[in-house]
């Protein structure tokens, strides 16, 4: 019966130390960065579905319509209602 008491004492000591430990502070949650009001470029065709950050973007290679430079917020208003 002697081996029982040291084991019980060890278990109680471990349980007591984990209960007495202060709670760890939660990791700070990074806020989503605000979108800058950058100038973006839009191909002004009826089938366009994206805006581009540069006039040299490869996504604009096939655009045969005029390109329009505008703020990001304005370009987001042009998004297709069905796709959103």
Helices and strands as residue ranges (DSSP letters): H 2-20, E 39-43, G 58-60, E 67-71, H 72-77
